[in-house]
Amino acid sequence: MDNVAAQTHFGERTVRLDEKQGLVDAVFHNVADRYDLMNDLMSFGLHRLWKDAMVARLRPPHARAWRCVDVAGGTGDIAFRLAAASPASEITVVDINADMLRVGAARALKRRNGERIRFVEGNAEALPLPDASFDAYTIAFGIRNVPRIEAALSEAFRVLKRGGRFLCLEFSRVDLPVFDRLYAAYSDSVIPALGKAVANDGASYRYLVESIRKFPPPRRFADMIAAAGFARVDYSPLTGGVVAIHSGWKI
């Protein structure tokens, strides 16, 4: 592979493809203990509503046995919502970052439904899970940090059963006049400053802002999901396009 083909972005920086995962790992190692608090502060609590909306769209069954894998969900936010909505469910959280998993496992110990959630260290590009073993695959605010997004989508397709559903909640493109400029100014100025004040790490939060801008626009990301083999692919923007929920089915 030539040098150009082996390059990717880490925020606004161009890095070697094989370097990116280590750089992303360092970001989440630094912010793991303040990650959930920062999500509340950065989004004014809206991330909770966005995650609720994704789980509601998935409609996990209340009584039937059901299995979901939540990828890049180390602190357990999606998994705990799924466990509450579906008492017969089994949820596997996969995250490449051991510090994020540590936070999630500690939270699970304090919850009554935590015993139905297992935490597994693994890479979204090569999941340590068998073929056709899950009814649903979820990923929230994680896929834009994966160096090879196409590989992660292929793995999502592989581990789902026929009839299984893929759902991705990710930052998107604001499409409202005026609001787009306000959002850009807030992202550039306030979020890194919050990261510095609360997590003592402004640089990691500047990367997270930059990574949002580098992520494909929703129509192009939907095409990538379809190219991985999923059918009935669609997406729904929320909060003026700040985030979008993408959906696909393994038929």
N, C-alpha and C positions, 0 to 999 in steps of 0.2 A: 504494500500500500504506500502511495507517495505521501509526502509531507502535508500537502494540502488536504488530501482525503482524511488524514489522521488528525486533523485539527477540529476543534469545536469551541464553543464559547463558555466562559465562566463569568457570568454577568457581562460586562463590557469588554472583558479581557479575552484574547484568543489564547487557548492553551491546547496542549496535546490531548487527544481523546483519552489516552490512558492515564492522564493526570487528573481529569476532572473529578472522578469519584473520590479520590483522596481529599481534594479541596472541599467538596461538598460535605464529606464526613467531618472535616475539621469545623465547618460552620455549625453543624448540628451538635457536635460535641460541645462547642462553646456555649450554645444557647439552650441546651436540653432542659436544664432546671428552671428556666424562666420562659420556656417556649409557650406554654398555655397562657400564662399571664400576659405575655407580649401579644398573643393573638387577640385577647380581650381588649387590650389598650389600642392596638393598631386599627382594629375593625370596629371599635366602639361596641363590642359584643356581637356584631352582626355575624361573625363566623359561626356562632352557635345556631343562628337561624338558617344559615346556608347549609350547615351539616344536617340539621333537622329536615330541611327540604329534600336533601339527597336521600336520607333514610326513608322519608315518607314516599318518595318516588319509587324506591325499591320495593316497598310494600312487603317486607318479610312476613312469612306466615306466622300466625299466632300460636297454632297448636301443632302443626306438622313439623317433623324433624327436618332440619335445613342447615346447610353448611355454607359459610361465607369466608372468603379470605380478604382481609383488609391489608393492602400493601402500602408501605411507607406510613403506617399509622401507629408508630411506636408508642406514643403517649396514651393511646386507647380511646380517643374522643369518639371516633366512629364506632369502634367495637362496643363500647358501653351503650351507645344508643341502640345498636342492633340487638344486643342482649336484652335490653329493656323492652324492645318492641316485639321480640320473638323468643318467648321463654323456652321453646324447644330447640333453639338454635345452638350450633357449635361454631365459634368464630376463631379463626387463626389470624393473628396479626404478624405480618412479616415486615421487618425493617432491617436495613443494612447497618444501622447505627446502634451499637450496644447501649449507649447512654440514653437514647430515646426509649429503648425497650426497658431499661431499668426504671425509668420514670413511670412508664405504663404498667409494669408489673407491680410496682409499689402502690399505684392507684387501685389496681385490681384487688389487692389484698384487703382493701378497705371497703369493698363493695360486695353485696350479697350475690350478685350474678357474676362475680369475677372468676369463679371456678370454671365457667363455661368458655373462657377465653384463654387461649394459649399464645405465648409470645415466642416467635422464632426469628433468629437472626438469619437474614438471607438477602440476596440481591434480586431486585425486581427484574433484572435481565436474565436471571437463571434461577428461578424459584426452586427451593428444595422440597418440591411437592409433586405428587403423582399426577399423571394425565387424568383429565375428565373426572375430577374429584370434588368440585365445588359447584353449588347452585348459583353463587354470585361472587363477583370480584368487585371490590370497591377500592378507590384510591382518592384521597383528598389532599390537595395542595402538595403533591409529591412527585407527579410525573414530570414536571418541568425541570426537576433536579436530576433526572436520570440521564446519563450520558448518551445512551442509545435508546431513544424513545420507541423506535420501531421494534427493538428486541423486547422491551417490556410489554408492548401490546401483543406481540406474538406469544409471549409467555402467558398473558392473561387468557388468550384464546385457548392455549393448550390445557390449562388447568381447569377450565370450565367444562361442565357437562353439556351435552346437547340440550338446548332450551335454557341454558344459563345466561345470566345477564351481567354485562359490564357497565359500571357507572363510575364516572370520573368527575370530581369537583375540582375546578382549577381556576386560577385567576385568568381573566380574559381581556377584552378590549372595550373600554368605556366608549359608548357611541352617542352620548348626549352632549350637545353644544354647551359650552360654559363649564358644565360639570367635568368634562374631560380635562380642561385646563386646571381646574381646582384640584382634581384628583392627582394630576401630575405634580403640581406644586407640593401637595401634601406628601406624596410619596418621596419626592426628592429631599424635602427639608425636614419633615416631622418624623418620619419613620426611622431614619438613621439616628436622629437625635434621641428618640425614645429608646432605641437599642443601646445607645451609649449610656443613657441615664439608668435604665432598668436592668439590662443584662450586661452592662459594662463591655459592650461589643457593638459599636456603631458600624464597623466594617462588614460584619456578617449581615446586618440588616440592609446595608447598601447593596450587597450582592443580591439579597432576596428581591429587592425592588428592581434591580437590573435584570434578574432572571425572568421576571414577569414580562418585561418588554421584549425579551428575546424569544419567548414562547410563541409558537405559531398562532395566528388568529383562528377563531373558532371554526370557520368553514374548512380551513386547511387541516386543522387537527381532526375534524370529523372525517375528512378524506383519508387520513392516516389510519384511523380506527377501521374504516371500511376496508382499506388495503390489507389489514391484518386478518381479514376474514369475517368480520362482524357484519350482520345484516340489520336492517331497520335502524340505521344510525341516525341520531338526531341530537340536538343540543338546545338548551334553554338558558338564555342570559338572565341573570339576577342583578338587582340593584344597579340598573343602568348599564350593565355589561361589566361591572367590576369583576364578577365571577360568572362562570357558566357550568351547568351540569351537562355532561356528555353521556349518551346512552348508546348501547349496542347489544345485540343478541347473538349467541352462538346457535345457529339454526342447524 
